[in-house]
Amino acid sequence: MSVAKVIEITASSSKGVEDAVKHGLSKASESVKQIKGAWVKDIKVITKDDGSVVEWRVNMRINFVVQ
């Protein structure tokens, strides 16, 4: 039997949502091993005054197996 844990992180990217998710998972994997998946909980966009997108932010839950 295995036990899993869930943590919540926020990551950002100027390129897009997918890049923000990849960046967040990559950074989390530096200290968390056996990541099994992630749920994107929220997506936020930071804009300039003219409405153009400056940055994409994702809030996600990452689950991993506890050793």
N, CA, C and O atoms as a Tripos MOL2 file, in Angstrom:
@<TRIPOS>MOLECULE
protein
  268   267    67     0     0
PROTEIN
NO_CHARGES

@<TRIPOS>ATOM
      1 N           0.8400   -1.1690    0.0000 N.3       1 MET1
      2 CA          0.0000    0.0000    0.0000 C.3       1 MET1
      3 C           0.8920    1.2420    0.0000 C.2       1 MET1
      4 O           1.9390    1.2640    0.6470 O.2       1 MET1
      5 N           0.4710    2.2640   -0.7250 N.am      2 SER2
      6 CA          1.2350    3.5060   -0.7610 C.3       2 SER2
      7 C           0.3940    4.6580   -0.2100 C.2       2 SER2
      8 O          -0.8350    4.5980   -0.1780 O.2       2 SER2
      9 N           1.0870    5.6950    0.2160 N.am      3 VAL3
     10 CA          0.4470    6.8870    0.7440 C.3       3 VAL3
     11 C           0.8670    8.0610   -0.1230 C.2       3 VAL3
     12 O           2.0430    8.2050   -0.4590 O.2       3 VAL3
     13 N          -0.0870    8.8910   -0.4820 N.am      4 ALA4
     14 CA          0.2060   10.0550   -1.3190 C.3       4 ALA4
     15 C          -0.0360   11.3350   -0.5270 C.2       4 ALA4
     16 O          -0.8360   11.3670    0.4080 O.2       4 ALA4
     17 N           0.6630   12.3700   -0.9180 N.am      5 LYS5
     18 CA          0.5050   13.6880   -0.3020 C.3       5 LYS5
     19 C           0.2440   14.6940   -1.4170 C.2       5 LYS5
     20 O           0.6870   14.5040   -2.5500 O.2       5 LYS5
     21 N          -0.4790   15.7670   -1.0900 N.am      6 VAL6
     22 CA         -0.7870   16.8230   -2.0540 C.3       6 VAL6
     23 C          -0.2480   18.1440   -1.5130 C.2       6 VAL6
     24 O          -0.4720   18.4950   -0.3550 O.2       6 VAL6
     25 N           0.4700   18.8710   -2.3780 N.am      7 ILE7
     26 CA          0.9240   20.2230   -2.0380 C.3       7 ILE7
     27 C           0.3540   21.1860   -3.0640 C.2       7 ILE7
     28 O           0.0020   20.7860   -4.1740 O.2       7 ILE7
     29 N           0.2640   22.4380   -2.6950 N.am      8 GLU8
     30 CA         -0.2660   23.4450   -3.6080 C.3       8 GLU8
     31 C           0.8350   24.4580   -3.9090 C.2       8 GLU8
     32 O           1.4770   24.9800   -2.9970 O.2       8 GLU8
     33 N           1.0480   24.7330   -5.1970 N.am      9 ILE9
     34 CA          2.0680   25.7030   -5.6000 C.3       9 ILE9
     35 C           1.5030   26.6600   -6.6420 C.2       9 ILE9
     36 O           0.4890   26.3790   -7.2820 O.2       9 ILE9
     37 N           2.1730   27.7860   -6.7970 N.am     10 THR10
     38 CA          1.8390   28.7590   -7.8250 C.3      10 THR10
     39 C           3.0590   28.9460   -8.7120 C.2      10 THR10
     40 O           4.1780   29.0640   -8.2130 O.2      10 THR10
     41 N           2.8520   28.9740  -10.0200 N.am     11 ALA11
     42 CA          3.9490   29.1670  -10.9730 C.3      11 ALA11
     43 C           3.5000   30.1540  -12.0380 C.2      11 ALA11
     44 O           2.3040   30.3420  -12.2590 O.2      11 ALA11
     45 N           4.4700   30.7830  -12.6970 N.am     12 SER12
     46 CA          4.1240   31.7760  -13.7110 C.3      12 SER12
     47 C           5.0200   31.6700  -14.9360 C.2      12 SER12
     48 O           6.1030   31.0850  -14.8890 O.2      12 SER12
     49 N           4.5410   32.2500  -16.0350 N.am     13 SER13
     50 CA          5.2970   32.2810  -17.2860 C.3      13 SER13
     51 C           4.7620   33.4090  -18.1630 C.2      13 SER13
     52 O           3.5690   33.7110  -18.1500 O.2      13 SER13
     53 N           5.6480   34.0130  -18.9090 N.am     14 SER14
     54 CA          5.2080   35.0250  -19.8700 C.3      14 SER14
     55 C           4.7640   34.3820  -21.1830 C.2      14 SER14
     56 O           4.1630   35.0470  -22.0270 O.2      14 SER14
     57 N           5.0590   33.0840  -21.3590 N.am     15 LYS15
     58 CA          4.7410   32.3830  -22.6110 C.3      15 LYS15
     59 C           3.3230   31.8340  -22.6610 C.2      15 LYS15
     60 O           2.6620   31.9190  -23.6960 O.2      15 LYS15
     61 N           2.8420   31.2630  -21.5390 N.am     16 GLY16
     62 CA          1.5060   30.6940  -21.5460 C.3      16 GLY16
     63 C           1.2660   29.7550  -20.3770 C.2      16 GLY16
     64 O           2.1530   29.5230  -19.5560 O.2      16 GLY16
     65 N           0.0530   29.2170  -20.3130 N.am     17 VAL17
     66 CA         -0.3540   28.3350  -19.2210 C.3      17 VAL17
     67 C           0.4840   27.0620  -19.1960 C.2      17 VAL17
     68 O           0.9790   26.6630  -18.1420 O.2      17 VAL17
     69 N           0.6440   26.4280  -20.3460 N.am     18 GLU18
     70 CA          1.4010   25.1740  -20.3990 C.3      18 GLU18
     71 C           2.8320   25.3710  -19.9000 C.2      18 GLU18
     72 O           3.3570   24.5250  -19.1760 O.2      18 GLU18
     73 N           3.4550   26.4650  -20.2780 N.am     19 ASP19
     74 CA          4.8160   26.7480  -19.8380 C.3      19 ASP19
     75 C           4.8580   26.9940  -18.3250 C.2      19 ASP19
     76 O           5.8040   26.5760  -17.6580 O.2      19 ASP19
     77 N           3.8530   27.6610  -17.7890 N.am     20 ALA20
     78 CA          3.7850   27.8920  -16.3470 C.3      20 ALA20
     79 C           3.6650   26.5690  -15.5920 C.2      20 ALA20
     80 O           4.3170   26.3790  -14.5660 O.2      20 ALA20
     81 N           2.8330   25.6560  -16.0960 N.am     21 VAL21
     82 CA          2.6780   24.3420  -15.4720 C.3      21 VAL21
     83 C           3.9960   23.5700  -15.5220 C.2      21 VAL21
     84 O           4.4210   22.9970  -14.5190 O.2      21 VAL21
     85 N           4.6350   23.5570  -16.6770 N.am     22 LYS22
     86 CA          5.9170   22.8530  -16.8130 C.3      22 LYS22
     87 C           6.9680   23.4310  -15.8690 C.2      22 LYS22
     88 O           7.7220   22.6910  -15.2360 O.2      22 LYS22
     89 N           7.0100   24.7610  -15.7800 N.am     23 HIS23
     90 CA          7.9810   25.4120  -14.8960 C.3      23 HIS23
     91 C           7.7190   25.0370  -13.4380 C.2      23 HIS23
     92 O           8.6530   24.7310  -12.6970 O.2      23 HIS23
     93 N           6.4550   25.0600  -13.0290 N.am     24 GLY24
     94 CA          6.0930   24.7020  -11.6550 C.3      24 GLY24
     95 C           6.4420   23.2700  -11.3200 C.2      24 GLY24
     96 O           6.9870   22.9930  -10.2520 O.2      24 GLY24
     97 N           6.1310   22.3530  -12.2300 N.am     25 LEU25
     98 CA          6.4510   20.9340  -11.9950 C.3      25 LEU25
     99 C           7.9550   20.7040  -11.9610 C.2      25 LEU25
    100 O           8.4490   19.9240  -11.1470 O.2      25 LEU25
    101 N           8.6730   21.3740  -12.8340 N.am     26 SER26
    102 CA         10.1290   21.2390  -12.8680 C.3      26 SER26
    103 C          10.7550   21.7300  -11.5650 C.2      26 SER26
    104 O          11.6350   21.0750  -11.0050 O.2      26 SER26
    105 N          10.3040   22.8680  -11.0940 N.am     27 LYS27
    106 CA         10.8480   23.4320   -9.8530 C.3      27 LYS27
    107 C          10.4920   22.5560   -8.6550 C.2      27 LYS27
    108 O          11.3310   22.3200   -7.7860 O.2      27 LYS27
    109 N           9.2510   22.0760   -8.6070 N.am     28 ALA28
    110 CA          8.8230   21.2140   -7.4950 C.3      28 ALA28
    111 C           9.6150   19.9150   -7.4740 C.2      28 ALA28
    112 O           9.9220   19.3970   -6.4010 O.2      28 ALA28
    113 N           9.9490   19.3800   -8.6480 N.am     29 SER29
    114 CA         10.6620   18.1030   -8.7140 C.3      29 SER29
    115 C          12.0950   18.1960   -8.1930 C.2      29 SER29
    116 O          12.7390   17.1680   -7.9820 O.2      29 SER29
    117 N          12.5990   19.4020   -7.9830 N.am     30 GLU30
    118 CA         13.9290   19.5630   -7.3990 C.3      30 GLU30
    119 C          13.9500   19.1130   -5.9390 C.2      30 GLU30
    120 O          14.9840   18.6600   -5.4490 O.2      30 GLU30
    121 N          12.8190   19.2340   -5.2400 N.am     31 SER31
    122 CA         12.7810   18.8450   -3.8330 C.3      31 SER31
    123 C          11.7500   17.7560   -3.5290 C.2      31 SER31
    124 O          11.7980   17.1460   -2.4610 O.2      31 SER31
    125 N          10.8300   17.5060   -4.4420 N.am     32 VAL32
    126 CA          9.7990   16.4830   -4.2450 C.3      32 VAL32
    127 C          10.0250   15.3680   -5.2560 C.2      32 VAL32
    128 O          10.1200   15.6210   -6.4570 O.2      32 VAL32
    129 N          10.1090   14.1450   -4.7740 N.am     33 LYS33
    130 CA         10.3090   12.9930   -5.6590 C.3      33 LYS33
    131 C           8.9950   12.2310   -5.8450 C.2      33 LYS33
    132 O           8.0680   12.3620   -5.0460 O.2      33 LYS33
    133 N           8.9370   11.4590   -6.8800 N.am     34 GLN34
    134 CA          7.7970   10.6020   -7.2180 C.3      34 GLN34
    135 C           6.5070   11.3900   -7.4320 C.2      34 GLN34
    136 O           5.4500   11.0010   -6.9350 O.2      34 GLN34
    137 N           6.5930   12.5000   -8.1750 N.am     35 ILE35
    138 CA          5.3920   13.2540   -8.5470 C.3      35 ILE35
    139 C           4.5670   12.3990   -9.4950 C.2      35 ILE35
    140 O           5.0800   11.8750  -10.4840 O.2      35 ILE35
    141 N           3.2960   12.2650   -9.1870 N.am     36 LYS36
    142 CA          2.4140   11.4040   -9.9810 C.3      36 LYS36
    143 C           1.4130   12.1710  -10.8260 C.2      36 LYS36
    144 O           0.8400   11.6120  -11.7620 O.2      36 LYS36
    145 N           1.1900   13.4470  -10.5120 N.am     37 GLY37
    146 CA          0.2290   14.2120  -11.2970 C.3      37 GLY37
    147 C          -0.0150   15.5720  -10.6900 C.2      37 GLY37
    148 O           0.4900   15.8920   -9.6140 O.2      37 GLY37
    149 N          -0.8050   16.3740  -11.4040 N.am     38 ALA38
    150 CA         -1.1290   17.7110  -10.9290 C.3      38 ALA38
    151 C          -2.5040   18.1220  -11.4370 C.2      38 ALA38
    152 O          -2.9260   17.7160  -12.5200 O.2      38 ALA38
    153 N          -3.1960   18.9310  -10.6430 N.am     39 TRP39
    154 CA         -4.4640   19.5250  -11.0340 C.3      39 TRP39
    155 C          -4.2660   21.0240  -11.1040 C.2      39 TRP39
    156 O          -3.7960   21.6270  -10.1390 O.2      39 TRP39
    157 N          -4.6080   21.6310  -12.2120 N.am     40 VAL40
    158 CA         -4.5560   23.0870  -12.3050 C.3      40 VAL40
    159 C          -5.8510   23.6000  -11.6870 C.2      40 VAL40
    160 O          -6.9420   23.3780  -12.2120 O.2      40 VAL40
    161 N          -5.7030   24.2870  -10.5680 N.am     41 LYS41
    162 CA         -6.8490   24.7620   -9.7970 C.3      41 LYS41
    163 C          -7.3470   26.1100  -10.3130 C.2      41 LYS41
    164 O          -8.5490   26.3000  -10.4990 O.2      41 LYS41
    165 N          -6.4270   27.0440  -10.5450 N.am     42 ASP42
    166 CA         -6.7830   28.3890  -10.9980 C.3      42 ASP42
    167 C          -5.8070   28.8690  -12.0550 C.2      42 ASP42
    168 O          -4.6380   28.4850  -12.0620 O.2      42 ASP42
    169 N          -6.3000   29.7100  -12.9440 N.am     43 ILE43
    170 CA         -5.4550   30.3770  -13.9370 C.3      43 ILE43
    171 C          -5.7200   31.8750  -13.8160 C.2      43 ILE43
    172 O          -6.8710   32.3120  -13.7770 O.2      43 ILE43
    173 N          -4.6450   32.6530  -13.7550 N.am     44 LYS44
    174 CA         -4.7690   34.1020  -13.6550 C.3      44 LYS44
    175 C          -3.8780   34.7310  -14.7150 C.2      44 LYS44
    176 O          -2.8120   34.2050  -15.0350 O.2      44 LYS44
    177 N          -4.3210   35.8540  -15.2550 N.am     45 VAL45
    178 CA         -3.5570   36.5730  -16.2610 C.3      45 VAL45
    179 C          -3.2430   37.9650  -15.7290 C.2      45 VAL45
    180 O          -4.1280   38.6670  -15.2400 O.2      45 VAL45
    181 N          -1.9870   38.3550  -15.8250 N.am     46 ILE46
    182 CA         -1.5730   39.7090  -15.4820 C.3      46 ILE46
    183 C          -1.4800   40.4810  -16.7950 C.2      46 ILE46
    184 O          -0.8730   40.0080  -17.7560 O.2      46 ILE46
    185 N          -2.0830   41.6690  -16.8340 N.am     47 THR47
    186 CA         -2.1420   42.4340  -18.0830 C.3      47 THR47
    187 C          -1.5600   43.8370  -17.9100 C.2      47 THR47
    188 O          -1.3890   44.3410  -16.8000 O.2      47 THR47
    189 N          -1.2670   44.4330  -19.0510 N.am     48 LYS48
    190 CA         -0.9080   45.8530  -19.0860 C.3      48 LYS48
    191 C          -2.2140   46.6540  -19.1040 C.2      48 LYS48
    192 O          -3.3000   46.0780  -19.1680 O.2      48 LYS48
    193 N          -2.1020   47.9760  -19.0460 N.am     49 ASP49
    194 CA         -3.2940   48.8330  -19.0720 C.3      49 ASP49
    195 C          -4.1030   48.6760  -20.3540 C.2      49 ASP49
    196 O          -5.3170   48.8770  -20.3540 O.2      49 ASP49
    197 N          -3.4280   48.3140  -21.4540 N.am     50 ASP50
    198 CA         -4.1410   48.1490  -22.7360 C.3      50 ASP50
    199 C          -4.7690   46.7640  -22.8930 C.2      50 ASP50
    200 O          -5.3830   46.4750  -23.9200 O.2      50 ASP50
    201 N          -4.6160   45.9070  -21.8770 N.am     51 GLY51
    202 CA         -5.2190   44.5800  -21.9290 C.3      51 GLY51
    203 C          -4.3220   43.4910  -22.4740 C.2      51 GLY51
    204 O          -4.7180   42.3260  -22.4780 O.2      51 GLY51
    205 N          -3.1270   43.8250  -22.9340 N.am     52 SER52
    206 CA         -2.2220   42.7900  -23.4450 C.3      52 SER52
    207 C          -1.6490   41.9750  -22.2840 C.2      52 SER52
    208 O          -1.3860   42.5040  -21.2040 O.2      52 SER52
    209 N          -1.4660   40.6910  -22.5300 N.am     53 VAL53
    210 CA         -1.0230   39.7610  -21.4900 C.3      53 VAL53
    211 C           0.4650   39.9490  -21.2050 C.2      53 VAL53
    212 O           1.2870   39.9640  -22.1210 O.2      53 VAL53
    213 N           0.7940   40.0910  -19.9340 N.am     54 VAL54
    214 CA          2.1770   40.2030  -19.4870 C.3      54 VAL54
    215 C           2.6550   38.8630  -18.9190 C.2      54 VAL54
    216 O           3.7830   38.4360  -19.1650 O.2      54 VAL54
    217 N           1.7670   38.2040  -18.1490 N.am     55 GLU55
    218 CA          2.1770   36.9810  -17.4610 C.3      55 GLU55
    219 C           0.9670   36.0890  -17.1960 C.2      55 GLU55
    220 O          -0.1230   36.5700  -16.8870 O.2      55 GLU55
    221 N           1.1840   34.7840  -17.3240 N.am     56 TRP56
    222 CA          0.1900   33.7680  -16.9940 C.3      56 TRP56
    223 C           0.5870   33.1610  -15.6630 C.2      56 TRP56
    224 O           1.7630   32.8680  -15.4440 O.2      56 TRP56
    225 N          -0.3780   32.9670  -14.7660 N.am     57 ARG57
    226 CA         -0.1040   32.3340  -13.4690 C.3      57 ARG57
    227 C          -1.0650   31.1740  -13.2650 C.2      57 ARG57
    228 O          -2.2520   31.2690  -13.5750 O.2      57 ARG57
    229 N          -0.5340   30.0830  -12.7420 N.am     58 VAL58
    230 CA         -1.3650   28.9190  -12.4290 C.3      58 VAL58
    231 C          -1.1780   28.5590  -10.9600 C.2      58 VAL58
    232 O          -0.0750   28.6280  -10.4170 O.2      58 VAL58
    233 N          -2.2640   28.1800  -10.3470 N.am     59 ASN59
    234 CA         -2.2420   27.6430   -8.9960 C.3      59 ASN59
    235 C          -2.5940   26.1760   -9.1610 C.2      59 ASN59
    236 O          -3.6610   25.8530   -9.6840 O.2      59 ASN59
    237 N          -1.7150   25.2820   -8.7220 N.am     60 MET60
    238 CA         -1.9700   23.8610   -8.9460 C.3      60 MET60
    239 C          -1.6600   23.0240   -7.7290 C.2      60 MET60
    240 O          -0.8780   23.4100   -6.8610 O.2      60 MET60
    241 N          -2.2900   21.8740   -7.6860 N.am     61 ARG61
    242 CA         -2.0620   20.8910   -6.6330 C.3      61 ARG61
    243 C          -1.2630   19.7490   -7.2430 C.2      61 ARG61
    244 O          -1.6260   19.2060   -8.2870 O.2      61 ARG61
    245 N          -0.1830   19.3970   -6.5870 N.am     62 ILE62
    246 CA          0.7010   18.3300   -7.0650 C.3      62 ILE62
    247 C           0.6100   17.1690   -6.0860 C.2      62 ILE62
    248 O           0.7400   17.3540   -4.8760 O.2      62 ILE62
    249 N           0.3850   15.9730   -6.6170 N.am     63 ASN63
    250 CA          0.3680   14.8120   -5.7220 C.3      63 ASN63
    251 C           1.5990   13.9400   -5.9770 C.2      63 ASN63
    252 O           2.0620   13.7930   -7.1080 O.2      63 ASN63
    253 N           2.1120   13.3650   -4.8810 N.am     64 PHE64
    254 CA          3.2970   12.5140   -4.9510 C.3      64 PHE64
    255 C           3.2100   11.4330   -3.8870 C.2      64 PHE64
    256 O           2.4970   11.5680   -2.8930 O.2      64 PHE64
    257 N           3.9530   10.3580   -4.1190 N.am     65 VAL65
    258 CA          3.9740    9.2300   -3.2010 C.3      65 VAL65
    259 C           4.9590    9.5120   -2.0820 C.2      65 VAL65
    260 O           6.0970    9.9120   -2.3280 O.2      65 VAL65
    261 N           4.5130    9.3000   -0.8430 N.am     66 VAL66
    262 CA          5.3610    9.4750    0.3270 C.3      66 VAL66
    263 C           6.1750    8.2010    0.5290 C.2      66 VAL66
    264 O           5.6360    7.0940    0.5130 O.2      66 VAL66
    265 N           7.4660    8.3720    0.7160 N.am     67 GLN67
    266 CA          8.3360    7.1940    0.8980 C.3      67 GLN67
    267 C           8.4900    6.8310    2.3470 C.2      67 GLN67
    268 O           9.1850    5.8690    2.6720 O.2      67 GLN67
@<TRIPOS>BOND
     1     1     2 1
     2     2     3 1
     3     3     4 2
     4     3     5 am
     5     5     6 1
     6     6     7 1
     7     7     8 2
     8     7     9 am
     9     9    10 1
    10    10    11 1
    11    11    12 2
    12    11    13 am
    13    13    14 1
    14    14    15 1
    15    15    16 2
    16    15    17 am
    17    17    18 1
    18    18    19 1
    19    19    20 2
    20    19    21 am
    21    21    22 1
    22    22    23 1
    23    23    24 2
    24    23    25 am
    25    25    26 1
    26    26    27 1
    27    27    28 2
    28    27    29 am
    29    29    30 1
    30    30    31 1
    31    31    32 2
    32    31    33 am
    33    33    34 1
    34    34    35 1
    35    35    36 2
    36    35    37 am
    37    37    38 1
    38    38    39 1
    39    39    40 2
    40    39    41 am
    41    41    42 1
    42    42    43 1
    43    43    44 2
    44    43    45 am
    45    45    46 1
    46    46    47 1
    47    47    48 2
    48    47    49 am
    49    49    50 1
    50    50    51 1
    51    51    52 2
    52    51    53 am
    53    53    54 1
    54    54    55 1
    55    55    56 2
    56    55    57 am
    57    57    58 1
    58    58    59 1
    59    59    60 2
    60    59    61 am
    61    61    62 1
    62    62    63 1
    63    63    64 2
    64    63    65 am
    65    65    66 1
    66    66    67 1
    67    67    68 2
    68    67    69 am
    69    69    70 1
    70    70    71 1
    71    71    72 2
    72    71    73 am
    73    73    74 1
    74    74    75 1
    75    75    76 2
    76    75    77 am
    77    77    78 1
    78    78    79 1
    79    79    80 2
    80    79    81 am
    81    81    82 1
    82    82    83 1
    83    83    84 2
    84    83    85 am
    85    85    86 1
    86    86    87 1
    87    87    88 2
    88    87    89 am
    89    89    90 1
    90    90    91 1
    91    91    92 2
    92    91    93 am
    93    93    94 1
    94    94    95 1
    95    95    96 2
    96    95    97 am
    97    97    98 1
    98    98    99 1
    99    99   100 2
   100    99   101 am
   101   101   102 1
   102   102   103 1
   103   103   104 2
   104   103   105 am
   105   105   106 1
   106   106   107 1
   107   107   108 2
   108   107   109 am
   109   109   110 1
   110   110   111 1
   111   111   112 2
   112   111   113 am
   113   113   114 1
   114   114   115 1
   115   115   116 2
   116   115   117 am
   117   117   118 1
   118   118   119 1
   119   119   120 2
   120   119   121 am
   121   121   122 1
   122   122   123 1
   123   123   124 2
   124   123   125 am
   125   125   126 1
   126   126   127 1
   127   127   128 2
   128   127   129 am
   129   129   130 1
   130   130   131 1
   131   131   132 2
   132   131   133 am
   133   133   134 1
   134   134   135 1
   135   135   136 2
   136   135   137 am
   137   137   138 1
   138   138   139 1
   139   139   140 2
   140   139   141 am
   141   141   142 1
   142   142   143 1
   143   143   144 2
   144   143   145 am
   145   145   146 1
   146   146   147 1
   147   147   148 2
   148   147   149 am
   149   149   150 1
   150   150   151 1
   151   151   152 2
   152   151   153 am
   153   153   154 1
   154   154   155 1
   155   155   156 2
   156   155   157 am
   157   157   158 1
   158   158   159 1
   159   159   160 2
   160   159   161 am
   161   161   162 1
   162   162   163 1
   163   163   164 2
   164   163   165 am
   165   165   166 1
   166   166   167 1
   167   167   168 2
   168   167   169 am
   169   169   170 1
   170   170   171 1
   171   171   172 2
   172   171   173 am
   173   173   174 1
   174   174   175 1
   175   175   176 2
   176   175   177 am
   177   177   178 1
   178   178   179 1
   179   179   180 2
   180   179   181 am
   181   181   182 1
   182   182   183 1
   183   183   184 2
   184   183   185 am
   185   185   186 1
   186   186   187 1
   187   187   188 2
   188   187   189 am
   189   189   190 1
   190   190   191 1
   191   191   192 2
   192   191   193 am
   193   193   194 1
   194   194   195 1
   195   195   196 2
   196   195   197 am
   197   197   198 1
   198   198   199 1
   199   199   200 2
   200   199   201 am
   201   201   202 1
   202   202   203 1
   203   203   204 2
   204   203   205 am
   205   205   206 1
   206   206   207 1
   207   207   208 2
   208   207   209 am
   209   209   210 1
   210   210   211 1
   211   211   212 2
   212   211   213 am
   213   213   214 1
   214   214   215 1
   215   215   216 2
   216   215   217 am
   217   217   218 1
   218   218   219 1
   219   219   220 2
   220   219   221 am
   221   221   222 1
   222   222   223 1
   223   223   224 2
   224   223   225 am
   225   225   226 1
   226   226   227 1
   227   227   228 2
   228   227   229 am
   229   229   230 1
   230   230   231 1
   231   231   232 2
   232   231   233 am
   233   233   234 1
   234   234   235 1
   235   235   236 2
   236   235   237 am
   237   237   238 1
   238   238   239 1
   239   239   240 2
   240   239   241 am
   241   241   242 1
   242   242   243 1
   243   243   244 2
   244   243   245 am
   245   245   246 1
   246   246   247 1
   247   247   248 2
   248   247   249 am
   249   249   250 1
   250   250   251 1
   251   251   252 2
   252   251   253 am
   253   253   254 1
   254   254   255 1
   255   255   256 2
   256   255   257 am
   257   257   258 1
   258   258   259 1
   259   259   260 2
   260   259   261 am
   261   261   262 1
   262   262   263 1
   263   263   264 2
   264   263   265 am
   265   265   266 1
   266   266   267 1
   267   267   268 2
@<TRIPOS>SUBSTRUCTURE
     1 MET1         2 RESIDUE 1 A MET
     2 SER2         6 RESIDUE 1 A SER
     3 VAL3        10 RESIDUE 1 A VAL
     4 ALA4        14 RESIDUE 1 A ALA
     5 LYS5        18 RESIDUE 1 A LYS
     6 VAL6        22 RESIDUE 1 A VAL
     7 ILE7        26 RESIDUE 1 A ILE
     8 GLU8        30 RESIDUE 1 A GLU
     9 ILE9        34 RESIDUE 1 A ILE
    10 THR10       38 RESIDUE 1 A THR
    11 ALA11       42 RESIDUE 1 A ALA
    12 SER12       46 RESIDUE 1 A SER
    13 SER13       50 RESIDUE 1 A SER
    14 SER14       54 RESIDUE 1 A SER
    15 LYS15       58 RESIDUE 1 A LYS
    16 GLY16       62 RESIDUE 1 A GLY
    17 VAL17       66 RESIDUE 1 A VAL
    18 GLU18       70 RESIDUE 1 A GLU
    19 ASP19       74 RESIDUE 1 A ASP
    20 ALA20       78 RESIDUE 1 A ALA
    21 VAL21       82 RESIDUE 1 A VAL
    22 LYS22       86 RESIDUE 1 A LYS
    23 HIS23       90 RESIDUE 1 A HIS
    24 GLY24       94 RESIDUE 1 A GLY
    25 LEU25       98 RESIDUE 1 A LEU
    26 SER26      102 RESIDUE 1 A SER
    27 LYS27      106 RESIDUE 1 A LYS
    28 ALA28      110 RESIDUE 1 A ALA
    29 SER29      114 RESIDUE 1 A SER
    30 GLU30      118 RESIDUE 1 A GLU
    31 SER31      122 RESIDUE 1 A SER
    32 VAL32      126 RESIDUE 1 A VAL
    33 LYS33      130 RESIDUE 1 A LYS
    34 GLN34      134 RESIDUE 1 A GLN
    35 ILE35      138 RESIDUE 1 A ILE
    36 LYS36      142 RESIDUE 1 A LYS
    37 GLY37      146 RESIDUE 1 A GLY
    38 ALA38      150 RESIDUE 1 A ALA
    39 TRP39      154 RESIDUE 1 A TRP
    40 VAL40      158 RESIDUE 1 A VAL
    41 LYS41      162 RESIDUE 1 A LYS
    42 ASP42      166 RESIDUE 1 A ASP
    43 ILE43      170 RESIDUE 1 A ILE
    44 LYS44      174 RESIDUE 1 A LYS
    45 VAL45      178 RESIDUE 1 A VAL
    46 ILE46      182 RESIDUE 1 A ILE
    47 THR47      186 RESIDUE 1 A THR
    48 LYS48      190 RESIDUE 1 A LYS
    49 ASP49      194 RESIDUE 1 A ASP
    50 ASP50      198 RESIDUE 1 A ASP
    51 GLY51      202 RESIDUE 1 A GLY
    52 SER52      206 RESIDUE 1 A SER
    53 VAL53      210 RESIDUE 1 A VAL
    54 VAL54      214 RESIDUE 1 A VAL
    55 GLU55      218 RESIDUE 1 A GLU
    56 TRP56      222 RESIDUE 1 A TRP
    57 ARG57      226 RESIDUE 1 A ARG
    58 VAL58      230 RESIDUE 1 A VAL
    59 ASN59      234 RESIDUE 1 A ASN
    60 MET60      238 RESIDUE 1 A MET
    61 ARG61      242 RESIDUE 1 A ARG
    62 ILE62      246 RESIDUE 1 A ILE
    63 ASN63      250 RESIDUE 1 A ASN
    64 PHE64      254 RESIDUE 1 A PHE
    65 VAL65      258 RESIDUE 1 A VAL
    66 VAL66      262 RESIDUE 1 A VAL
    67 GLN67      266 RESIDUE 1 A GLN
